Structures are given as C-alpha cells and as structure tokens.
Amino acid sequence: QQQVKQSPQSLIVQKGGISIINCAYENTAFDYFPWYQQFPGKGPALLIAIRPDVSEKKEGRFTISFNKSAKQFSLHIMDSQPGDSATYFCAAGAGNNRKLIWGLGTSLAVNP
Amino acid sequence: DTGVSQNPRHKITKRGQNVTFRCDPISEHNRLYWYRQTLGQGPEFLTYFQNEAQLEKSRLLSDRFSAERPKGSFSTLEIQRTEQGDSAMYLCASTSPLDGYTFGSGTRLTVV
C-alpha cells in the first residue's frame, strides 16, 4: 500500500518553463511534507518543506502548494533550468520521530 | 566537513559474505536514520536512533541486519549472509529536532 502517491513518474520541460510535480497522501497524522532532489550517485537533498498550518511556501524558484482537505501537495519549479534535471521525491512524516514515507520519485529533464 | 559521511561508497561482495557500512552524522545531530533505496524507488526506512538508543526498526530489517550507534556518534549497519536481494543503495541521514534530514551520499552494495 503506497501511502504517498507521486505523479508524474517522468517529466520533460523546456528551459524557462514551470515544472509541476504532485503528491497525495492518505494518513491524516502526517504533519511534515518535504521535497527532496536527488542527482545520480548522490543522496537526496532537502529542497523545501511545509507543515499543514500553511497553504503555500516559497523559497527562490521552488514553491510548495498544500491542500489539507484534499490531502495533496505539489512542487512548482519556476523558470526551470537544465541544472534542475534530477529525480524529485515527495515525502511525508508524522510526529516527533520524523520517520519519512516517500513517493516513488519523478525524473525531471529540462531541455536547454 | 559538516556533512554526513558514509563509507565505503561502493561495496561488491559475494553472496553469503558479511558486510559492514559506517555512517558519521553531523556532530550536533542526535538522530540518525538508515534507509535503503533500490533503483527507481524512493528510500525505505530501515531503522532510527536517538543518541545511542535504537528506537524503531522496520520489518524490512530482517534478522540478518543489525545496526548500532555506540556512544551516540557514528553508526554501523551490518548485513550477515548477504543475498542478491540486498543489493541496493544504503543511505544514512541525521537530523536534529528542528532540522530536516541531511543525507550522506550512500553506500552502493552489489551482491554477486
């Protein structure tokens, strides 16, 4: 049972475009929703995270939108660049131990 | 270096052999996590320590797997009698209560 469902599996965007990746969760106990970026051969790196008390958080070109009633959250990458080409993971965690449940990832390719 | 360090980066072993991986977390972080990641998947939780105490173990962590964190600093993950299904990237992450995860670059295990 996939507790965090991520889509699309892969995404191709032109340079300067907007990349949008969506995630949906089931467990209403989740209270921490991070997005990670992973390059080949590297561990995931935290991009941006949100808690359910806000509906949107922006850091630079990266924005998380959060819809608590729909149990969905999304990552928007504005002005996408070839250097953004990587695999992106959403995740969700609950409580103090911060054990994360991960989506299956989205492979993003930004064409120059 | 203030990041999470994992050694070795790559390990090739014959089926049935024992292997041990090491993780050195960020020194101020009291929590340490081990995850396993296979190709095309998100990381899967294995176990987690708060200081030297192992607080949770996943069902994925069979009796052949053991993890330790003596003195609450570095951690080791040992796999006994390796099987081909153990081939994966083993990721270590550390965190403090206010910080998100910082992952190491992982140890890629190949069992032949």
Boltz contact constraints between the chains, C-beta under 6 A:
constraints:
  - contact:
      token1: [A, 34]
      token2: [B, 100]
      max_distance: 6.0
  - contact:
      token1: [A, 42]
      token2: [B, 105]
      max_distance: 6.0
  - contact:
      token1: [A, 43]
      token2: [B, 91]
      max_distance: 6.0
  - contact:
      token1: [A, 43]
      token2: [B, 103]
      max_distance: 6.0
  - contact:
      token1: [A, 43]
      token2: [B, 104]
      max_distance: 6.0
  - contact:
      token1: [A, 43]
      token2: [B, 105]
      max_distance: 6.0
  - contact:
      token1: [A, 43]
      token2: [B, 106]
      max_distance: 6.0
  - contact:
      token1: [A, 44]
      token2: [B, 103]
      max_distance: 6.0
  - contact:
      token1: [A, 46]
      token2: [B, 100]
      max_distance: 6.0
  - contact:
      token1: [A, 49]
      token2: [B, 100]
      max_distance: 6.0
  - contact:
      token1: [A, 89]
      token2: [B, 42]
      max_distance: 6.0
  - contact:
      token1: [A, 99]
      token2: [B, 45]
      max_distance: 6.0
  - contact:
      token1: [A, 102]
      token2: [B, 42]
      max_distance: 6.0
  - contact:
      token1: [A, 102]
      token2: [B, 43]
      max_distance: 6.0
  - contact:
      token1: [A, 103]
      token2: [B, 42]
      max_distance: 6.0
  - contact:
      token1: [A, 104]
      token2: [B, 42]
      max_distance: 6.0
  - contact:
      token1: [A, 105]
      token2: [B, 42]
      max_distance: 6.0
